[in-house]
Amino acid sequence: MINDIISQISNVMYSYLLIVLLLAVGLYFTVRTRFVQFRMFAESIRVVGEKPEKVGAVSSFQALMVSTASRVGTGNIVGISGAICLGGYGAVFWMWVIAIIGGASAFVESTLAQIYKRRNPETGESYGGPSYYIEAALHSRPLAVVFALALILTYAVGFNMVASFNLQSTFSGYAFYDAKTTPLVVGAVLALLVGYCIMGGGKRILSITSTLVPFMGGLYVLVAIIVVVLNIGLLPEVLARIFTEAFDFRAIFGAFASSCMMQGIKRGLFSNEAGVGSAPNAAASANVSHPAKQGLVQMLSVFIDTLLICTATAFMLLCSGVEPDKTLEGAAYVQAALSHTFGSIGPVFITVAMVLFAFTTLIGNLYYVDNAWNFIFKEVPPKAFMMGFRIVAMLVVLIGSLQSISLVWNLADVLMGVMAILNLPVIVLLSRPALASLKDYTTQRKAGLKPTFKAASVGLEGKTEYWN
């Protein structure tokens, strides 16, 4: 009954509200930024390699890895599998659309996080996110607190339950799998590992994700490319079906809730989180000379996640020769596809990949949650409170492994949808300084200067804590 209620809420939320909001805001920012996601793509790659001006401060690359660790996870494997099994080949096209358009939204929200970030008086490090720019620019602490609570529920509960469930479901293809005991064992081990990392604080999280994410993503994409090359003869047919089914509007509007458009948008948003308000929390921590730099970096993270990792999954599955079917939704389709290409070693590889994806997702998610608690308490929460919360977070990881696939995905979709509904209108209202920041950055770059930022240059003199 609970799953049915949450499912209905999700269908209404995405069918009538979020699909319009996501596309409208994304298109608006695409036009207002003069297609920043295309014309400044090369610049975003260059900026990632810049070192922080202060020794030991969080670099653009580290902030990218934290946001990518949260974005790139089990949803990039199992989520894409589910979207294709339920929505068909056309879901891949709509996943691309939401990422390309969402890149502009990601730029604006992360630039705003940098503009309105705050400084830790003890360490000199910066922090921020949507709650901080809502409070600073809209002068509404209640709304900012609501957003912080929505983020905590989404990441500590919704997304972490999905990651835990997806990981344990990967073991279902092995002979030793027992539906009663295996999920419990996998969930318990994962909860303990995550607990060990999050007890070490943010620096340990940054160190772990910076090491694992590039390795994990690179190896996974390489295997996907091998699958496509080995089955290259199927690629033209796969591409043709992606585009033809994406525009089969009779099928789309005949059953919209399960259509390729809905599935592509849901899983695309879940994967890249553009406009949701999560990545700005990582973006604000970076030590950069200009806010637009982190806007560009987080825009790049959306492309890494969806146009690289998710597309790799989609082509790996569709070029395997195994036809998607609703009965294969989730890890089963991924395992069948890799078994068809690599034999028994295929499922083993995907299990290892899922362990790494799940682990980095879980600790990346809880890094965001720590930032939200800091905002609500107006300081670092008491150690006893955070210890209690982290124990609860570990229990949520365990509980997630024991749930059904439909419940964990529907719950995550609804909670993420709440964040997007709160954040998207806010970044539209506050977009002027972000757009002015982009103009200021490009003007300095054209003049051959190293872009530096002052709040006065966008009409915010004395209105920000960091850039005066």
N, C-alpha and C positions, 0 to 999 in steps of 0.2 A: 504493500500500500504506500509506504514511504517513497519507494522508487517511482511508483506511478505518479505521485504528486509532484516530485522533483522533475520528472520527465516532462510533465505538462507545463510546468513553469518554464523549463528550458526551451521547449518548442515555441511558446508564446513570446518569450524574451528575444529569441533569435529570429523568429519569423516576422515579427511586427515592429521591433524596435532596433535591435543591435545591427541587423543587416543594413538598415537605412543609415543609422548613425555612423557605423564604421566606414561605409563607402562615401557618405557625404563629407565627413570630416577629412578623410584621407584625400579625396579629390580636391577639397577646398585648400588644404595645405600644399598639395602638389602644385596647384596653380599659383598660390600666393608665394611659394618659395621658388617659382619658376623651375619646377621639376628638379629640385635639389638632389633627389635620389639618382638621377641620371647624370646631370652635368657636373656633380662634385663627387662622383664615385671614386675616381682616381685619387682625389684629395683625401678622402676618408681613409684609404689604404696608407697613404703617406703619414697621416696624423697618428695612426696607431703605433708607429715605430718611434715616436718622440719620447724622450725620457723626461721624467718630472724635474722641475727646476730645483726642488728641495730633495736632498739625498734621503732616501728611506720613505718618501711619500708614495702614495698610491699612483701608479702610472696609468696612462690611457689603456695600455695593453692589459694591465691587471683588472681595471674596471670592466674592460671588454670581456675578459675571461669569466668574471663573476656573473655578469648579465647573460653571457652565452652559456655558462654552466646551468643557469636556471632555465633558459630557453631550450637548450639542446638537452634532451632527456629521453626517457622512454616513450614520450609522445611522438618523437621523431621516427620511431620504429613501429611500435604497436598502434599509436594514434593514426598514422598514415595508412597502416594496414586496415584499421577499422573503417576509415573514411572511404577507402577504395572498395572494400567488401560491401559496405552499406550503400554508398553513393555511386559506385562505378568509376570508370576511367575519367569521366569529366570532372570528378572532385579535384583532380590534380590541377586542372586549369584554374579553378576558383581559388585554390590554395595559393597559386602564383599571384593571382590578382590581388588578394588581400595583403600579400607580402609587399608587392611593388607599390601599391597605393599606401599601405601602412608605413612604408619607409619614411615618408614625409611627416607623418604623425609622430613617429619615433624620434625624428630629428627635433621637432618642436618641444616635446615633453622633456627630453633630456637636456636641451639647451636651457629651458626654464629652470630645471633642477640645479643647473650650474649657476645661473644668474642669482637665484634666491637661496643658494646654499649658505650654511652657517659654519663658523670656525670653532673648533674645540679649543678653549683658552689654555688648557693644560698641555696638549700635544701639538696644537697648531694645525691639525688635520681638519679636513672639511667633511661635512655630511649634509644630507638633505633628501628631497624627494617630493612627491605630490602633496603630502600633508604640509610640508614646509612652504611650498609656493601658494597653496590655498590659504594658509594662515597669513602669510606676508603680504600677498597681493589682493586677496579678497577680504581680508580681515575677518575671517569666519573660523574661529577655532572649533566650534561644534562640528562643522562640515569636515574640517581637517581630521578631527578625531574619528568621525564615522568612516572616512576613507582608510585611516590607519587600522581600524578594527576590521574592515572589509579585507584589507591586505593580509592581516594575520590569519583570518579564517580561510582565505583562499590558499595561501601558501603553506601554512602549518597544518591545515586540515585537508582541503580539497586536492591540491596538487600533490601533496606528500602521500595521500592515500592512493592516488592514481599511480604514482611511481612505485610504491610498494606492491600494489596489486599486479602491475604490469611485469615486475621482476619475477614474482613467484609464478605467474602464469607461464613464463618461459620454460619452467621446469616440467610443465604438464606433458610434454612430448617424450619424456624419459620413462623407462620401465619402472624406476623406483618411485615415481610420483604417486602419492596417496592424497586424495582430495581432503582428508581430514587432518593429516599430520604435516605434510610437506609445506603448505602455506604458513602454518604456525612456526615451523622451524626456520624457514626463510625469513619471515617477518621478524622473528626474535633476533636472529643474527644481524640482520640489516639495522634493526633498531639499536642494538648495542654498538655497532660500528659508527653509526651516525652520532650517537650519544658521546662517544669518545672524542669525535672531531669537534662537535659544537661546544663541548665543555672547554675546549682550548681557545675559544674566542675567534674574532674576525681575522686576525693575522694568519692563523693556521688554516682557516678556510681559504683565504687568498692564495696561500702557498700551495695547497692541495689542488685547487681548481686550476691554477696557472700551469701546473705540471700535467694533470690528467686530461684536460679538455682538448688541447691541440693533438695529443697522441691519439685519444679516443676518436675524435672526429676524422682525423687524417686516415687512420687505418680503416675505419668504417666506409669512408668514401672510396678508398682504394678497392675494397672487396666489391662494392656496388659496381664500380667501373669494370672490374673483371667479369662479373655476371653479365653485364650489358654486352661486353666485347664477345664473350663466348656465345651469346645469343643474338648477335648483331642483326641477323636476318629478320628478327621480330620487331626491331626498333621502328621501321616505317609504319607498320600496322599499329603499334602502340601509340605513336604520335598522332596518327590519323584518328584513332578512336578517342583520344583525350580531347581533341578539338571538336569532333562531331558530336560526342555525347555531352560536352559542356554547353552546347547550344541547342540541345533537344528540349526546347521550352515546354512542349506538351507534356513530356515526362516530368520536368522540373515542377511545373505548377499543378500537375495532377496529384503529386504526393510530395509537397514541398518539404515537410519535416524530415523526410528520408532521402531527399534529392541530392544530386551531386553538388549543387550550389550550396545547400545548407551544410552538408558534410565537409566540403572543402573550406568553407568560411569558418566553421567551428574548429576544425582541427588545425587550420592555418593560424587562427587567432590563438588557440591554445599553445601552439608551438612557438610562434614568434612574439606574441604578447605586445605587438605594436599598438600603442594607444591605451593599453590597460593600466599603465602607471607603475609598473614594476621596475623596469630598467633604470628609470631616473634615480632610484635609490642608490644604485651602483655608480651611475654617471656623476652624481654629486660628490662622490668620494675622491674623484680623480684630481690630481694636481696639474692643472693646465693654465696656460696664459690667456685663454679666451674660451668663453662658454660654448661657442659654436663648434669647437673641436670635439667636445664630447657628444654634441648632437650628431656630428658626422660619424663618430665611432659607433654610437649606438644604432644609427641607421645601417651601418655595415653589419652589425650583429644580426639584424633582422634578415639580411640577405644571406649571411652565413648559415643561419638556422634553416630558413625555408627554401631559398633558391639553390642551396648547396646540399645540406643534410637531408631535408625532407624530399627533395627531388631525387637524390641518390636512392633513398628508400623506395620511392614510387617506381623508378625505372628498374631497380633491382627486382622488385616484385613482378611488375608487369612484363618484363623481358625474360622472366624465368620459364615461361611456358605454362605456368600454373594459373588457371583462370580464377579470378576472385569470386567468392561466394559468401553469402551471409553466414553460412555455417562455419566458415573459417575465420570469422572476425577476430582480430587481435593477434596474439603471438602465433597461433596455429598457422595462419597464412604465411607469415615470415619463415617459420620453420619448414613448411612444405616447399616454399620457393627455393630456399637454400639447399634443402635436401635434394631437390630435383637437379640442381647444378653441381653441388660438391659432394653429394652423398652424405654419409654419417657425420662428416666433419662440419657440415653446414650448421646444424643446430647447436653444436658445441661453440662455434664462433659467435653465434647470435646470443648465446647465454652469457659469454664473457663480455660482449659489447653491452648487453643489457645491465649487467652488474655495474659496469663503469658509468653508463648513462644514468642509472638510478641513483647511484651514490653521489655523483656530482650534482645532480638535480636536487636531491634532498638537502645537502649542505648549503648549496647556493640559495635555495628557498629560505632556509632558516637565517641566512645572513640578512635578507630583506626584512624578515620578521623582527630581528633584533633592533633594526633601525626604527621600525614602527613603534616598538615598545618604548624606545628612548624618547620618541616624540610625545607619546601619551603621558609619560611620567615627567617630561620636561628635563630629564637627566637620565643617566644610566640607572635602570631600576635596581632595587636592592638585590643583593646576591641571593638571598633566600627565595625571593620571588622568581628570579630567572632560573634558579636551580629547579624549582617546582615546575615552571613552564617547560623547561627542557625535558624533564621526566615525562610530562604530559605529551610533548611532541614525539618522544620515543614510543609512547603507548599508541599514538595515532598511527605511526608507521606500522606497528604490529597489527592494529585493527584493520588497516587498509588492506593488508595481505589476505584477510579472511572474508572480504566482501565480494559482491558480484560485479561483473564488468560493467553492467548498465548503471548500477548505483554509483560507483566511484566516478565514472565519466560524467554522468548527468549532474552530480553534485559539484564537480569541479567546473563544469560549464556554467552553472548558475552563479556560483561564487565569483568566477572570473568576470561574468557578465555584469555583476553588480559593480565591480571595480571600474570596468569600462564605461558604464553608464554615468558614474560619478566623475571620472577623469576627463572624458572626451569633451563635454561641454565646457569644463574649466579651462582646458588648454586652448579652446577657441576664444574664450573671453580674455585670456591672458596672452594671446599670441603676438601682440604688437611688439613687446621687447624682444621676443625670440626672433621675429622676422627682422627687426632692426639690427639685432646682433649678427645675423647672417649677412646682411648688407655691409655692416662695419667690417666683418671678417674678410669678405671678398674684395672690398675696397683696399684694405691694407695688403692683401696678397697681390693684387694687381700692381700696387705701387712698389712691390719688391720688399716689403717689410715683413718682419715676424709679427703676426697679429697679437696684439695685447689689448686688454679690455678695461674700460672704466665705465662705471654705472652711468656717469653723466653723458656718455656718448649715445645712450638710448633713452635719455630723459628720466633716469632713475637715481639721480644724485641724492645721496643720503637715505635712499629707500631700500638699499640692500646692505647686508652685514659684511659681505666679503670683498666687494669690488670698488670701494670708495677710495 
